[in-house]
Amino acid sequence: MSNPGKELDRSSRNRLTERLLPQFSGDTLFDRLARCVCRAGCLPRKELYEAWEVARRVRRRFRGGRVVDLACGHGLLAYILLLLDDSSSIALAVDRYIPDQTAKLKACLEESWPRLAGRVKLVENDIALIELSSNDLVVSVHACGGLTDLVLDRAIAARARIAVLPCCHDLDVGVSGGLQGWLAGPLAQDVVRATRLREQGYQVFTQQIPCDITPKNRLLLGEPPRI
């Protein structure tokens, strides 16, 4: 059994290609997934590891529901969340622009796991226009700056479960709650985000994905009270 990404720089923005298939020769779910991404040849290495580490932590906490991946990029996170929990029957992956090569990744994944066919809908749209419900599981990995706050706004309004991995903190615009005398600006903004969820009645969970993948590794999860 191979060690996921052994001897590879997991933070690399270089694309995974068929040349790297020997690095993922094991029988684990991660290895099988990585081989699909290599064959598709469209994703930076870093994005594979980010999506995998986020999905594992999200599924340990939240099961079932429609997955809604906002600012989804190639939509890999949505696929992994379905792989890890088949009780989520469908996923919606939304971004203003879906890269053309996403079709190749989709084909590779659905060929390897035929049960995924037709269950992930990729949509080009403004994430502010997507209808959400309280049964949804809303996720977003590295929605830049204020996009993370928009994702939180949408989830809170719908009383949906939420998991975000923030990035690209805008210290001129983002809310830091007056905490920058004690905390670095990006951390202060994420503390304010967690506090906001709690003020809305959410149970908050804070975790980190490995920092060798990205230094922007704070994972914020929230679950609203169920009546």
C-alpha positions in Angstrom: 0.0 0.0 0.0 1.5 3.4 -1.0 1.7 6.4 1.3 -0.4 9.2 -0.3 2.0 11.5 -2.0 5.2 10.0 -0.5 8.2 11.9 -1.9 6.0 14.4 -3.6 5.6 18.1 -2.6 2.0 18.2 -1.7 1.8 22.0 -2.0 3.0 22.0 -5.6 0.9 23.8 -8.2 2.2 21.6 -11.0 -0.4 19.5 -12.7 -0.8 15.9 -11.9 -0.2 13.9 -15.1 0.1 10.3 -16.2 3.9 10.6 -15.6 3.1 10.5 -11.8 0.9 7.4 -11.9 3.6 5.2 -10.3 3.4 7.4 -7.2 -0.1 6.2 -6.6 0.1 2.5 -7.2 -1.7 1.3 -4.1 -5.3 0.0 -3.6 -6.5 2.7 -1.3 -9.3 5.0 -2.2 -6.9 7.9 -2.3 -4.6 6.1 -4.7 -7.5 5.3 -7.0 -8.7 8.8 -6.9 -5.2 10.2 -7.5 -4.8 7.9 -10.6 -8.0 9.4 -12.0 -6.7 12.9 -11.5 -3.4 12.0 -13.1 -5.2 10.6 -16.2 -7.3 13.7 -16.4 -4.2 15.8 -16.3 -6.0 19.1 -15.4 -5.5 19.6 -11.7 -2.7 21.0 -9.6 -1.3 18.5 -7.1 -2.1 20.9 -4.3 -5.9 20.8 -5.2 -6.1 17.0 -5.0 -4.6 17.0 -1.5 -6.7 20.0 -0.3 -9.9 18.4 -1.5 -9.1 15.0 0.0 -8.1 16.3 3.4 -11.1 18.6 3.6 -13.5 15.9 2.5 -12.3 13.4 5.0 -12.7 15.8 7.9 -16.1 17.0 6.7 -17.5 13.4 6.4 -16.3 12.5 9.9 -18.6 15.2 11.1 -21.4 15.5 8.6 -23.3 12.7 6.7 -26.0 12.7 4.1 -27.8 15.6 2.4 -27.3 17.2 -0.9 -23.7 18.4 -1.3 -23.4 22.0 -2.6 -19.8 22.9 -3.6 -19.6 26.6 -4.0 -16.7 28.2 -5.9 -16.0 24.6 -6.9 -13.3 24.9 -9.5 -13.2 21.5 -11.2 -15.7 20.1 -8.7 -13.4 17.4 -7.3 -14.5 18.1 -3.7 -18.1 17.3 -4.6 -17.1 14.0 -6.1 -15.0 13.0 -3.1 -17.8 13.8 -0.7 -20.1 11.4 -2.6 -17.4 8.7 -2.7 -17.0 8.9 1.1 -20.7 8.9 1.9 -23.1 7.3 -0.5 -26.0 8.5 1.5 -25.7 11.8 -0.2 -27.4 11.0 -3.4 -26.5 14.1 -5.4 -24.1 17.1 -5.5 -24.3 20.5 -7.1 -20.9 22.1 -8.0 -21.1 25.8 -8.8 -18.7 28.4 -10.1 -18.8 31.4 -12.3 -16.5 29.6 -14.7 -16.1 25.8 -15.0 -12.8 24.9 -16.7 -13.2 23.1 -20.0 -11.0 20.2 -18.8 -13.5 19.5 -16.0 -15.3 17.2 -18.5 -12.2 15.0 -18.7 -11.9 14.7 -14.9 -15.7 14.0 -14.7 -15.3 11.2 -17.3 -12.3 9.6 -15.5 -14.1 9.6 -12.2 -17.4 8.2 -13.5 -15.6 5.5 -15.5 -13.8 4.4 -12.3 -17.0 4.7 -10.1 -20.0 4.2 -12.4 -22.3 4.8 -9.4 -21.3 8.4 -9.6 -22.6 8.9 -13.1 -25.1 11.7 -13.3 -25.0 12.5 -9.6 -22.8 15.6 -9.8 -24.2 18.6 -11.6 -21.7 21.2 -12.7 -23.2 24.7 -13.0 -21.8 28.0 -14.2 -23.5 30.6 -12.2 -23.2 33.3 -9.5 -23.1 31.5 -6.2 -25.4 34.2 -4.8 -28.2 32.9 -7.0 -28.1 29.3 -6.0 -31.1 28.1 -3.9 -30.1 26.2 -0.8 -32.1 24.3 1.8 -31.6 23.3 5.4 -30.8 19.7 4.3 -27.8 20.8 2.2 -24.2 20.3 3.1 -22.5 23.5 1.8 -18.8 23.3 1.3 -16.1 25.6 -0.2 -12.3 25.2 -0.5 -10.3 28.4 -0.8 -13.1 30.7 -1.9 -11.0 33.9 -2.2 -11.4 36.7 0.3 -15.0 37.8 0.6 -16.3 34.8 -1.3 -15.9 32.8 1.8 -18.1 35.3 3.6 -20.7 35.0 0.9 -20.7 31.2 1.2 -21.2 31.6 5.0 -24.0 34.1 4.4 -25.8 31.7 2.0 -25.5 28.7 4.4 -26.6 30.7 7.4 -29.7 32.0 5.6 -30.7 28.5 4.6 -29.7 27.0 8.1 -27.5 24.5 6.2 -24.4 22.7 7.5 -21.3 24.5 6.3 -17.6 23.7 5.9 -15.1 26.3 4.5 -11.4 26.5 4.1 -10.8 30.3 3.8 -8.0 31.9 1.8 -6.8 35.2 0.4 -7.9 37.2 3.4 -8.4 40.9 2.4 -7.2 42.8 5.4 -8.5 46.1 4.0 -12.0 44.9 3.5 -12.5 41.8 5.7 -13.9 42.1 9.2 -11.2 41.5 11.9 -13.3 42.4 15.0 -10.6 44.6 16.4 -8.5 41.5 17.2 -5.4 42.4 15.2 -3.6 43.7 18.3 -3.5 40.1 19.5 -3.9 38.0 16.4 -2.5 38.1 12.8 -5.1 39.6 10.5 -6.1 36.4 8.6 -6.5 34.5 11.9 -8.5 37.4 13.4 -10.9 37.3 10.4 -11.4 33.5 10.7 -12.1 33.9 14.4 -14.7 36.5 13.6 -16.2 34.0 11.1 -16.4 31.3 13.7 -17.9 33.7 16.2 -20.5 34.7 13.7 -21.6 31.1 13.2 -21.9 30.7 17.0 -24.0 33.9 17.3 -26.3 32.3 14.7 -26.8 29.3 16.9 -24.5 27.0 15.1 -22.3 24.5 16.8 -18.8 25.3 15.6 -15.9 22.9 14.9 -12.4 24.2 14.0 -9.8 21.9 12.5 -6.7 22.2 10.3 -5.6 20.3 7.3 -1.8 19.5 7.0 0.2 22.7 6.7 2.6 21.1 4.2 -0.3 21.3 1.7 -1.2 24.9 2.3 -0.5 27.4 5.1 -4.1 28.6 4.6 -5.2 25.4 6.3 -7.9 26.4 8.8 -11.1 24.4 8.3 -14.3 25.9 9.8 -17.3 23.7 10.1 -20.7 24.6 11.5 -24.0 22.8 12.2 -27.2 24.6 13.0 -29.5 23.3 15.8 -32.1 20.8 14.6 -35.6 21.6 15.8 
